Amino acid sequence: MSLERPRLHRGSSWPIGNPDHPGPVPEGTVRVSEKEANIEVQGMVDEALAGGMYRVKVDQGPIVLAYASGKMKKFHIRIIPGDRVKLELSPYDLTRGRITYRDK
């Protein structure tokens, strides 16, 4: 009995002929993992809460509890009630989000 290692695609760790292999990516498309697939919406800040949290009324939906993204904190971008903001919502919990942009 011979123990052969499976042949691999060049530059890959997937064996040739593996049905679980995702296959080649068509040109012009990008694979996005489920974890990175965020929902982007816009809304208005209703209330500034303690700890850098905000209540945001989403344009097409409910009120969301959100926090400012790291870059916004790094560059000291202030968010006050009444500001229009862009949010990223997680596909897992649509009641929480991250503020990624503040409109003027």
Phi and psi restraints in degrees (range 20) as a CNS / XPLOR table:
assign (resid 1 and name C) (resid 2 and name N)
       (resid 2 and name CA) (resid 2 and name C) 1.0 -103.7 20.0 2
assign (resid 2 and name N) (resid 2 and name CA)
       (resid 2 and name C) (resid 3 and name N) 1.0 132.3 20.0 2
assign (resid 2 and name C) (resid 3 and name N)
       (resid 3 and name CA) (resid 3 and name C) 1.0 -97.7 20.0 2
assign (resid 3 and name N) (resid 3 and name CA)
       (resid 3 and name C) (resid 4 and name N) 1.0 98.3 20.0 2
assign (resid 3 and name C) (resid 4 and name N)
       (resid 4 and name CA) (resid 4 and name C) 1.0 -97.9 20.0 2
assign (resid 4 and name N) (resid 4 and name CA)
       (resid 4 and name C) (resid 5 and name N) 1.0 140.8 20.0 2
assign (resid 4 and name C) (resid 5 and name N)
       (resid 5 and name CA) (resid 5 and name C) 1.0 -80.0 20.0 2
assign (resid 5 and name N) (resid 5 and name CA)
       (resid 5 and name C) (resid 6 and name N) 1.0 143.0 20.0 2
assign (resid 5 and name C) (resid 6 and name N)
       (resid 6 and name CA) (resid 6 and name C) 1.0 -67.3 20.0 2
assign (resid 6 and name N) (resid 6 and name CA)
       (resid 6 and name C) (resid 7 and name N) 1.0 145.5 20.0 2
assign (resid 6 and name C) (resid 7 and name N)
       (resid 7 and name CA) (resid 7 and name C) 1.0 -71.6 20.0 2
assign (resid 7 and name N) (resid 7 and name CA)
       (resid 7 and name C) (resid 8 and name N) 1.0 142.0 20.0 2
assign (resid 7 and name C) (resid 8 and name N)
       (resid 8 and name CA) (resid 8 and name C) 1.0 -111.2 20.0 2
assign (resid 8 and name N) (resid 8 and name CA)
       (resid 8 and name C) (resid 9 and name N) 1.0 152.4 20.0 2
assign (resid 8 and name C) (resid 9 and name N)
       (resid 9 and name CA) (resid 9 and name C) 1.0 -62.9 20.0 2
assign (resid 9 and name N) (resid 9 and name CA)
       (resid 9 and name C) (resid 10 and name N) 1.0 148.5 20.0 2
assign (resid 9 and name C) (resid 10 and name N)
       (resid 10 and name CA) (resid 10 and name C) 1.0 -60.9 20.0 2
assign (resid 10 and name N) (resid 10 and name CA)
       (resid 10 and name C) (resid 11 and name N) 1.0 124.6 20.0 2
assign (resid 10 and name C) (resid 11 and name N)
       (resid 11 and name CA) (resid 11 and name C) 1.0 74.2 20.0 2
assign (resid 11 and name N) (resid 11 and name CA)
       (resid 11 and name C) (resid 12 and name N) 1.0 19.7 20.0 2
assign (resid 11 and name C) (resid 12 and name N)
       (resid 12 and name CA) (resid 12 and name C) 1.0 -133.4 20.0 2
assign (resid 12 and name N) (resid 12 and name CA)
       (resid 12 and name C) (resid 13 and name N) 1.0 163.2 20.0 2
assign (resid 12 and name C) (resid 13 and name N)
       (resid 13 and name CA) (resid 13 and name C) 1.0 -105.5 20.0 2
assign (resid 13 and name N) (resid 13 and name CA)
       (resid 13 and name C) (resid 14 and name N) 1.0 8.2 20.0 2
assign (resid 13 and name C) (resid 14 and name N)
       (resid 14 and name CA) (resid 14 and name C) 1.0 -92.9 20.0 2
assign (resid 14 and name N) (resid 14 and name CA)
       (resid 14 and name C) (resid 15 and name N) 1.0 131.5 20.0 2
assign (resid 14 and name C) (resid 15 and name N)
       (resid 15 and name CA) (resid 15 and name C) 1.0 -67.3 20.0 2
assign (resid 15 and name N) (resid 15 and name CA)
       (resid 15 and name C) (resid 16 and name N) 1.0 149.2 20.0 2
assign (resid 15 and name C) (resid 16 and name N)
       (resid 16 and name CA) (resid 16 and name C) 1.0 -67.2 20.0 2
assign (resid 16 and name N) (resid 16 and name CA)
       (resid 16 and name C) (resid 17 and name N) 1.0 135.2 20.0 2
assign (resid 16 and name C) (resid 17 and name N)
       (resid 17 and name CA) (resid 17 and name C) 1.0 82.9 20.0 2
assign (resid 17 and name N) (resid 17 and name CA)
       (resid 17 and name C) (resid 18 and name N) 1.0 8.5 20.0 2
assign (resid 17 and name C) (resid 18 and name N)
       (resid 18 and name CA) (resid 18 and name C) 1.0 -76.0 20.0 2
assign (resid 18 and name N) (resid 18 and name CA)
       (resid 18 and name C) (resid 19 and name N) 1.0 123.3 20.0 2
assign (resid 18 and name C) (resid 19 and name N)
       (resid 19 and name CA) (resid 19 and name C) 1.0 -68.5 20.0 2
assign (resid 19 and name N) (resid 19 and name CA)
       (resid 19 and name C) (resid 20 and name N) 1.0 -18.2 20.0 2
assign (resid 19 and name C) (resid 20 and name N)
       (resid 20 and name CA) (resid 20 and name C) 1.0 -83.4 20.0 2
assign (resid 20 and name N) (resid 20 and name CA)
       (resid 20 and name C) (resid 21 and name N) 1.0 -8.9 20.0 2
assign (resid 20 and name C) (resid 21 and name N)
       (resid 21 and name CA) (resid 21 and name C) 1.0 -65.8 20.0 2
assign (resid 21 and name N) (resid 21 and name CA)
       (resid 21 and name C) (resid 22 and name N) 1.0 131.2 20.0 2
assign (resid 21 and name C) (resid 22 and name N)
       (resid 22 and name CA) (resid 22 and name C) 1.0 -67.5 20.0 2
assign (resid 22 and name N) (resid 22 and name CA)
       (resid 22 and name C) (resid 23 and name N) 1.0 -15.0 20.0 2
assign (resid 22 and name C) (resid 23 and name N)
       (resid 23 and name CA) (resid 23 and name C) 1.0 84.6 20.0 2
assign (resid 23 and name N) (resid 23 and name CA)
       (resid 23 and name C) (resid 24 and name N) 1.0 175.5 20.0 2
assign (resid 23 and name C) (resid 24 and name N)
       (resid 24 and name CA) (resid 24 and name C) 1.0 -70.4 20.0 2
assign (resid 24 and name N) (resid 24 and name CA)
       (resid 24 and name C) (resid 25 and name N) 1.0 150.1 20.0 2
assign (resid 24 and name C) (resid 25 and name N)
       (resid 25 and name CA) (resid 25 and name C) 1.0 -91.9 20.0 2
assign (resid 25 and name N) (resid 25 and name CA)
       (resid 25 and name C) (resid 26 and name N) 1.0 125.7 20.0 2
assign (resid 25 and name C) (resid 26 and name N)
       (resid 26 and name CA) (resid 26 and name C) 1.0 -61.5 20.0 2
assign (resid 26 and name N) (resid 26 and name CA)
       (resid 26 and name C) (resid 27 and name N) 1.0 147.0 20.0 2
assign (resid 26 and name C) (resid 27 and name N)
       (resid 27 and name CA) (resid 27 and name C) 1.0 -63.8 20.0 2
assign (resid 27 and name N) (resid 27 and name CA)
       (resid 27 and name C) (resid 28 and name N) 1.0 136.5 20.0 2
assign (resid 27 and name C) (resid 28 and name N)
       (resid 28 and name CA) (resid 28 and name C) 1.0 91.4 20.0 2
assign (resid 28 and name N) (resid 28 and name CA)
       (resid 28 and name C) (resid 29 and name N) 1.0 -3.4 20.0 2
assign (resid 28 and name C) (resid 29 and name N)
       (resid 29 and name CA) (resid 29 and name C) 1.0 -111.9 20.0 2
assign (resid 29 and name N) (resid 29 and name CA)
       (resid 29 and name C) (resid 30 and name N) 1.0 154.5 20.0 2
assign (resid 29 and name C) (resid 30 and name N)
       (resid 30 and name CA) (resid 30 and name C) 1.0 -126.3 20.0 2
assign (resid 30 and name N) (resid 30 and name CA)
       (resid 30 and name C) (resid 31 and name N) 1.0 132.9 20.0 2
assign (resid 30 and name C) (resid 31 and name N)
       (resid 31 and name CA) (resid 31 and name C) 1.0 -80.7 20.0 2
assign (resid 31 and name N) (resid 31 and name CA)
       (resid 31 and name C) (resid 32 and name N) 1.0 131.8 20.0 2
assign (resid 31 and name C) (resid 32 and name N)
       (resid 32 and name CA) (resid 32 and name C) 1.0 -122.4 20.0 2
assign (resid 32 and name N) (resid 32 and name CA)
       (resid 32 and name C) (resid 33 and name N) 1.0 127.6 20.0 2
assign (resid 32 and name C) (resid 33 and name N)
       (resid 33 and name CA) (resid 33 and name C) 1.0 -70.1 20.0 2
assign (resid 33 and name N) (resid 33 and name CA)
       (resid 33 and name C) (resid 34 and name N) 1.0 160.3 20.0 2
assign (resid 33 and name C) (resid 34 and name N)
       (resid 34 and name CA) (resid 34 and name C) 1.0 -61.5 20.0 2
assign (resid 34 and name N) (resid 34 and name CA)
       (resid 34 and name C) (resid 35 and name N) 1.0 -31.2 20.0 2
assign (resid 34 and name C) (resid 35 and name N)
       (resid 35 and name CA) (resid 35 and name C) 1.0 -69.3 20.0 2
assign (resid 35 and name N) (resid 35 and name CA)
       (resid 35 and name C) (resid 36 and name N) 1.0 -32.1 20.0 2
assign (resid 35 and name C) (resid 36 and name N)
       (resid 36 and name CA) (resid 36 and name C) 1.0 -88.2 20.0 2
assign (resid 36 and name N) (resid 36 and name CA)
       (resid 36 and name C) (resid 37 and name N) 1.0 -8.7 20.0 2
assign (resid 36 and name C) (resid 37 and name N)
       (resid 37 and name CA) (resid 37 and name C) 1.0 -79.9 20.0 2
assign (resid 37 and name N) (resid 37 and name CA)
       (resid 37 and name C) (resid 38 and name N) 1.0 87.1 20.0 2
assign (resid 37 and name C) (resid 38 and name N)
       (resid 38 and name CA) (resid 38 and name C) 1.0 -94.9 20.0 2
assign (resid 38 and name N) (resid 38 and name CA)
       (resid 38 and name C) (resid 39 and name N) 1.0 155.0 20.0 2
assign (resid 38 and name C) (resid 39 and name N)
       (resid 39 and name CA) (resid 39 and name C) 1.0 -97.7 20.0 2
assign (resid 39 and name N) (resid 39 and name CA)
       (resid 39 and name C) (resid 40 and name N) 1.0 124.1 20.0 2
assign (resid 39 and name C) (resid 40 and name N)
       (resid 40 and name CA) (resid 40 and name C) 1.0 -102.6 20.0 2
assign (resid 40 and name N) (resid 40 and name CA)
       (resid 40 and name C) (resid 41 and name N) 1.0 124.6 20.0 2
assign (resid 40 and name C) (resid 41 and name N)
       (resid 41 and name CA) (resid 41 and name C) 1.0 -135.9 20.0 2
assign (resid 41 and name N) (resid 41 and name CA)
       (resid 41 and name C) (resid 42 and name N) 1.0 169.1 20.0 2
assign (resid 41 and name C) (resid 42 and name N)
       (resid 42 and name CA) (resid 42 and name C) 1.0 -119.1 20.0 2
assign (resid 42 and name N) (resid 42 and name CA)
       (resid 42 and name C) (resid 43 and name N) 1.0 154.5 20.0 2
assign (resid 42 and name C) (resid 43 and name N)
       (resid 43 and name CA) (resid 43 and name C) 1.0 -163.9 20.0 2
assign (resid 43 and name N) (resid 43 and name CA)
       (resid 43 and name C) (resid 44 and name N) 1.0 -172.8 20.0 2
assign (resid 43 and name C) (resid 44 and name N)
       (resid 44 and name CA) (resid 44 and name C) 1.0 -125.4 20.0 2
assign (resid 44 and name N) (resid 44 and name CA)
       (resid 44 and name C) (resid 45 and name N) 1.0 136.5 20.0 2
assign (resid 44 and name C) (resid 45 and name N)
       (resid 45 and name CA) (resid 45 and name C) 1.0 -72.0 20.0 2
assign (resid 45 and name N) (resid 45 and name CA)
       (resid 45 and name C) (resid 46 and name N) 1.0 123.3 20.0 2
assign (resid 45 and name C) (resid 46 and name N)
       (resid 46 and name CA) (resid 46 and name C) 1.0 -90.4 20.0 2
assign (resid 46 and name N) (resid 46 and name CA)
       (resid 46 and name C) (resid 47 and name N) 1.0 -41.2 20.0 2
assign (resid 46 and name C) (resid 47 and name N)
       (resid 47 and name CA) (resid 47 and name C) 1.0 -152.5 20.0 2
assign (resid 47 and name N) (resid 47 and name CA)
       (resid 47 and name C) (resid 48 and name N) 1.0 139.5 20.0 2
assign (resid 47 and name C) (resid 48 and name N)
       (resid 48 and name CA) (resid 48 and name C) 1.0 -96.8 20.0 2
assign (resid 48 and name N) (resid 48 and name CA)
       (resid 48 and name C) (resid 49 and name N) 1.0 124.3 20.0 2
assign (resid 48 and name C) (resid 49 and name N)
       (resid 49 and name CA) (resid 49 and name C) 1.0 -105.1 20.0 2
assign (resid 49 and name N) (resid 49 and name CA)
       (resid 49 and name C) (resid 50 and name N) 1.0 172.8 20.0 2
assign (resid 49 and name C) (resid 50 and name N)
       (resid 50 and name CA) (resid 50 and name C) 1.0 -68.9 20.0 2
assign (resid 50 and name N) (resid 50 and name CA)
       (resid 50 and name C) (resid 51 and name N) 1.0 153.9 20.0 2
assign (resid 50 and name C) (resid 51 and name N)
       (resid 51 and name CA) (resid 51 and name C) 1.0 76.3 20.0 2
assign (resid 51 and name N) (resid 51 and name CA)
       (resid 51 and name C) (resid 52 and name N) 1.0 21.1 20.0 2
assign (resid 51 and name C) (resid 52 and name N)
       (resid 52 and name CA) (resid 52 and name C) 1.0 75.0 20.0 2
assign (resid 52 and name N) (resid 52 and name CA)
       (resid 52 and name C) (resid 53 and name N) 1.0 22.2 20.0 2
assign (resid 52 and name C) (resid 53 and name N)
       (resid 53 and name CA) (resid 53 and name C) 1.0 -102.0 20.0 2
assign (resid 53 and name N) (resid 53 and name CA)
       (resid 53 and name C) (resid 54 and name N) 1.0 155.5 20.0 2
assign (resid 53 and name C) (resid 54 and name N)
       (resid 54 and name CA) (resid 54 and name C) 1.0 -138.6 20.0 2
assign (resid 54 and name N) (resid 54 and name CA)
       (resid 54 and name C) (resid 55 and name N) 1.0 146.2 20.0 2
assign (resid 54 and name C) (resid 55 and name N)
       (resid 55 and name CA) (resid 55 and name C) 1.0 -97.0 20.0 2
assign (resid 55 and name N) (resid 55 and name CA)
       (resid 55 and name C) (resid 56 and name N) 1.0 123.9 20.0 2
assign (resid 55 and name C) (resid 56 and name N)
       (resid 56 and name CA) (resid 56 and name C) 1.0 -122.1 20.0 2
assign (resid 56 and name N) (resid 56 and name CA)
       (resid 56 and name C) (resid 57 and name N) 1.0 129.1 20.0 2
assign (resid 56 and name C) (resid 57 and name N)
       (resid 57 and name CA) (resid 57 and name C) 1.0 -88.7 20.0 2
assign (resid 57 and name N) (resid 57 and name CA)
       (resid 57 and name C) (resid 58 and name N) 1.0 111.7 20.0 2
assign (resid 57 and name C) (resid 58 and name N)
       (resid 58 and name CA) (resid 58 and name C) 1.0 -74.9 20.0 2
assign (resid 58 and name N) (resid 58 and name CA)
       (resid 58 and name C) (resid 59 and name N) 1.0 142.7 20.0 2
assign (resid 58 and name C) (resid 59 and name N)
       (resid 59 and name CA) (resid 59 and name C) 1.0 -57.2 20.0 2
assign (resid 59 and name N) (resid 59 and name CA)
       (resid 59 and name C) (resid 60 and name N) 1.0 -45.5 20.0 2
assign (resid 59 and name C) (resid 60 and name N)
       (resid 60 and name CA) (resid 60 and name C) 1.0 -110.6 20.0 2
assign (resid 60 and name N) (resid 60 and name CA)
       (resid 60 and name C) (resid 61 and name N) 1.0 35.3 20.0 2
assign (resid 60 and name C) (resid 61 and name N)
       (resid 61 and name CA) (resid 61 and name C) 1.0 -172.9 20.0 2
assign (resid 61 and name N) (resid 61 and name CA)
       (resid 61 and name C) (resid 62 and name N) 1.0 -154.2 20.0 2
assign (resid 61 and name C) (resid 62 and name N)
       (resid 62 and name CA) (resid 62 and name C) 1.0 -81.6 20.0 2
assign (resid 62 and name N) (resid 62 and name CA)
       (resid 62 and name C) (resid 63 and name N) 1.0 -175.8 20.0 2
assign (resid 62 and name C) (resid 63 and name N)
       (resid 63 and name CA) (resid 63 and name C) 1.0 -85.2 20.0 2
assign (resid 63 and name N) (resid 63 and name CA)
       (resid 63 and name C) (resid 64 and name N) 1.0 134.4 20.0 2
assign (resid 63 and name C) (resid 64 and name N)
       (resid 64 and name CA) (resid 64 and name C) 1.0 -118.1 20.0 2
assign (resid 64 and name N) (resid 64 and name CA)
       (resid 64 and name C) (resid 65 and name N) 1.0 142.6 20.0 2
assign (resid 64 and name C) (resid 65 and name N)
       (resid 65 and name CA) (resid 65 and name C) 1.0 -90.2 20.0 2
assign (resid 65 and name N) (resid 65 and name CA)
       (resid 65 and name C) (resid 66 and name N) 1.0 121.9 20.0 2
assign (resid 65 and name C) (resid 66 and name N)
       (resid 66 and name CA) (resid 66 and name C) 1.0 -134.0 20.0 2
assign (resid 66 and name N) (resid 66 and name CA)
       (resid 66 and name C) (resid 67 and name N) 1.0 159.8 20.0 2
assign (resid 66 and name C) (resid 67 and name N)
       (resid 67 and name CA) (resid 67 and name C) 1.0 -128.6 20.0 2
assign (resid 67 and name N) (resid 67 and name CA)
       (resid 67 and name C) (resid 68 and name N) 1.0 159.2 20.0 2
assign (resid 67 and name C) (resid 68 and name N)
       (resid 68 and name CA) (resid 68 and name C) 1.0 -77.4 20.0 2
assign (resid 68 and name N) (resid 68 and name CA)
       (resid 68 and name C) (resid 69 and name N) 1.0 141.3 20.0 2
assign (resid 68 and name C) (resid 69 and name N)
       (resid 69 and name CA) (resid 69 and name C) 1.0 -67.4 20.0 2
assign (resid 69 and name N) (resid 69 and name CA)
       (resid 69 and name C) (resid 70 and name N) 1.0 164.7 20.0 2
assign (resid 69 and name C) (resid 70 and name N)
       (resid 70 and name CA) (resid 70 and name C) 1.0 -59.7 20.0 2
assign (resid 70 and name N) (resid 70 and name CA)
       (resid 70 and name C) (resid 71 and name N) 1.0 -39.8 20.0 2
assign (resid 70 and name C) (resid 71 and name N)
       (resid 71 and name CA) (resid 71 and name C) 1.0 -66.6 20.0 2
assign (resid 71 and name N) (resid 71 and name CA)
       (resid 71 and name C) (resid 72 and name N) 1.0 -34.9 20.0 2
assign (resid 71 and name C) (resid 72 and name N)
       (resid 72 and name CA) (resid 72 and name C) 1.0 -68.2 20.0 2
assign (resid 72 and name N) (resid 72 and name CA)
       (resid 72 and name C) (resid 73 and name N) 1.0 -37.5 20.0 2
assign (resid 72 and name C) (resid 73 and name N)
       (resid 73 and name CA) (resid 73 and name C) 1.0 -68.5 20.0 2
assign (resid 73 and name N) (resid 73 and name CA)
       (resid 73 and name C) (resid 74 and name N) 1.0 -41.1 20.0 2
assign (resid 73 and name C) (resid 74 and name N)
       (resid 74 and name CA) (resid 74 and name C) 1.0 -60.4 20.0 2
assign (resid 74 and name N) (resid 74 and name CA)
       (resid 74 and name C) (resid 75 and name N) 1.0 -41.8 20.0 2
assign (resid 74 and name C) (resid 75 and name N)
       (resid 75 and name CA) (resid 75 and name C) 1.0 -96.1 20.0 2
assign (resid 75 and name N) (resid 75 and name CA)
       (resid 75 and name C) (resid 76 and name N) 1.0 13.4 20.0 2
assign (resid 75 and name C) (resid 76 and name N)
       (resid 76 and name CA) (resid 76 and name C) 1.0 54.2 20.0 2
assign (resid 76 and name N) (resid 76 and name CA)
       (resid 76 and name C) (resid 77 and name N) 1.0 45.0 20.0 2
assign (resid 76 and name C) (resid 77 and name N)
       (resid 77 and name CA) (resid 77 and name C) 1.0 -80.6 20.0 2
assign (resid 77 and name N) (resid 77 and name CA)
       (resid 77 and name C) (resid 78 and name N) 1.0 120.3 20.0 2
assign (resid 77 and name C) (resid 78 and name N)
       (resid 78 and name CA) (resid 78 and name C) 1.0 -86.4 20.0 2
assign (resid 78 and name N) (resid 78 and name CA)
       (resid 78 and name C) (resid 79 and name N) 1.0 139.1 20.0 2
assign (resid 78 and name C) (resid 79 and name N)
       (resid 79 and name CA) (resid 79 and name C) 1.0 -120.9 20.0 2
assign (resid 79 and name N) (resid 79 and name CA)
       (resid 79 and name C) (resid 80 and name N) 1.0 123.6 20.0 2
assign (resid 79 and name C) (resid 80 and name N)
       (resid 80 and name CA) (resid 80 and name C) 1.0 -123.8 20.0 2
assign (resid 80 and name N) (resid 80 and name CA)
       (resid 80 and name C) (resid 81 and name N) 1.0 157.9 20.0 2
assign (resid 80 and name C) (resid 81 and name N)
       (resid 81 and name CA) (resid 81 and name C) 1.0 -56.2 20.0 2
assign (resid 81 and name N) (resid 81 and name CA)
       (resid 81 and name C) (resid 82 and name N) 1.0 136.4 20.0 2
assign (resid 81 and name C) (resid 82 and name N)
       (resid 82 and name CA) (resid 82 and name C) 1.0 102.4 20.0 2
assign (resid 82 and name N) (resid 82 and name CA)
       (resid 82 and name C) (resid 83 and name N) 1.0 -14.0 20.0 2
assign (resid 82 and name C) (resid 83 and name N)
       (resid 83 and name CA) (resid 83 and name C) 1.0 -72.1 20.0 2
assign (resid 83 and name N) (resid 83 and name CA)
       (resid 83 and name C) (resid 84 and name N) 1.0 141.9 20.0 2
assign (resid 83 and name C) (resid 84 and name N)
       (resid 84 and name CA) (resid 84 and name C) 1.0 -85.7 20.0 2
assign (resid 84 and name N) (resid 84 and name CA)
       (resid 84 and name C) (resid 85 and name N) 1.0 132.5 20.0 2
assign (resid 84 and name C) (resid 85 and name N)
       (resid 85 and name CA) (resid 85 and name C) 1.0 -134.2 20.0 2
assign (resid 85 and name N) (resid 85 and name CA)
       (resid 85 and name C) (resid 86 and name N) 1.0 158.8 20.0 2
assign (resid 85 and name C) (resid 86 and name N)
       (resid 86 and name CA) (resid 86 and name C) 1.0 -106.0 20.0 2
assign (resid 86 and name N) (resid 86 and name CA)
       (resid 86 and name C) (resid 87 and name N) 1.0 132.0 20.0 2
assign (resid 86 and name C) (resid 87 and name N)
       (resid 87 and name CA) (resid 87 and name C) 1.0 -118.1 20.0 2
assign (resid 87 and name N) (resid 87 and name CA)
       (resid 87 and name C) (resid 88 and name N) 1.0 151.8 20.0 2
assign (resid 87 and name C) (resid 88 and name N)
       (resid 88 and name CA) (resid 88 and name C) 1.0 -112.8 20.0 2
assign (resid 88 and name N) (resid 88 and name CA)
       (resid 88 and name C) (resid 89 and name N) 1.0 122.8 20.0 2
assign (resid 88 and name C) (resid 89 and name N)
       (resid 89 and name CA) (resid 89 and name C) 1.0 -103.7 20.0 2
assign (resid 89 and name N) (resid 89 and name CA)
       (resid 89 and name C) (resid 90 and name N) 1.0 141.2 20.0 2
assign (resid 89 and name C) (resid 90 and name N)
       (resid 90 and name CA) (resid 90 and name C) 1.0 -74.9 20.0 2
assign (resid 90 and name N) (resid 90 and name CA)
       (resid 90 and name C) (resid 91 and name N) 1.0 141.6 20.0 2
assign (resid 90 and name C) (resid 91 and name N)
       (resid 91 and name CA) (resid 91 and name C) 1.0 -67.7 20.0 2
assign (resid 91 and name N) (resid 91 and name CA)
       (resid 91 and name C) (resid 92 and name N) 1.0 -15.5 20.0 2
assign (resid 91 and name C) (resid 92 and name N)
       (resid 92 and name CA) (resid 92 and name C) 1.0 -84.1 20.0 2
assign (resid 92 and name N) (resid 92 and name CA)
       (resid 92 and name C) (resid 93 and name N) 1.0 -36.2 20.0 2
assign (resid 92 and name C) (resid 93 and name N)
       (resid 93 and name CA) (resid 93 and name C) 1.0 -138.7 20.0 2
assign (resid 93 and name N) (resid 93 and name CA)
       (resid 93 and name C) (resid 94 and name N) 1.0 104.9 20.0 2
assign (resid 93 and name C) (resid 94 and name N)
       (resid 94 and name CA) (resid 94 and name C) 1.0 -82.4 20.0 2
assign (resid 94 and name N) (resid 94 and name CA)
       (resid 94 and name C) (resid 95 and name N) 1.0 4.4 20.0 2
assign (resid 94 and name C) (resid 95 and name N)
       (resid 95 and name CA) (resid 95 and name C) 1.0 -99.2 20.0 2
assign (resid 95 and name N) (resid 95 and name CA)
       (resid 95 and name C) (resid 96 and name N) 1.0 -1.1 20.0 2
assign (resid 95 and name C) (resid 96 and name N)
       (resid 96 and name CA) (resid 96 and name C) 1.0 -129.7 20.0 2
assign (resid 96 and name N) (resid 96 and name CA)
       (resid 96 and name C) (resid 97 and name N) 1.0 147.2 20.0 2
assign (resid 96 and name C) (resid 97 and name N)
       (resid 97 and name CA) (resid 97 and name C) 1.0 -155.2 20.0 2
assign (resid 97 and name N) (resid 97 and name CA)
       (resid 97 and name C) (resid 98 and name N) 1.0 176.5 20.0 2
assign (resid 97 and name C) (resid 98 and name N)
       (resid 98 and name CA) (resid 98 and name C) 1.0 -123.2 20.0 2
assign (resid 98 and name N) (resid 98 and name CA)
       (resid 98 and name C) (resid 99 and name N) 1.0 128.0 20.0 2
assign (resid 98 and name C) (resid 99 and name N)
       (resid 99 and name CA) (resid 99 and name C) 1.0 -80.6 20.0 2
assign (resid 99 and name N) (resid 99 and name CA)
       (resid 99 and name C) (resid 100 and name N) 1.0 121.6 20.0 2
assign (resid 99 and name C) (resid 100 and name N)
       (resid 100 and name CA) (resid 100 and name C) 1.0 -110.0 20.0 2
assign (resid 100 and name N) (resid 100 and name CA)
       (resid 100 and name C) (resid 101 and name N) 1.0 -15.4 20.0 2
assign (resid 100 and name C) (resid 101 and name N)
       (resid 101 and name CA) (resid 101 and name C) 1.0 -155.7 20.0 2
assign (resid 101 and name N) (resid 101 and name CA)
       (resid 101 and name C) (resid 102 and name N) 1.0 139.7 20.0 2
assign (resid 101 and name C) (resid 102 and name N)
       (resid 102 and name CA) (resid 102 and name C) 1.0 -112.5 20.0 2
assign (resid 102 and name N) (resid 102 and name CA)
       (resid 102 and name C) (resid 103 and name N) 1.0 120.8 20.0 2
assign (resid 102 and name C) (resid 103 and name N)
       (resid 103 and name CA) (resid 103 and name C) 1.0 -75.7 20.0 2
assign (resid 103 and name N) (resid 103 and name CA)
       (resid 103 and name C) (resid 104 and name N) 1.0 160.0 20.0 2
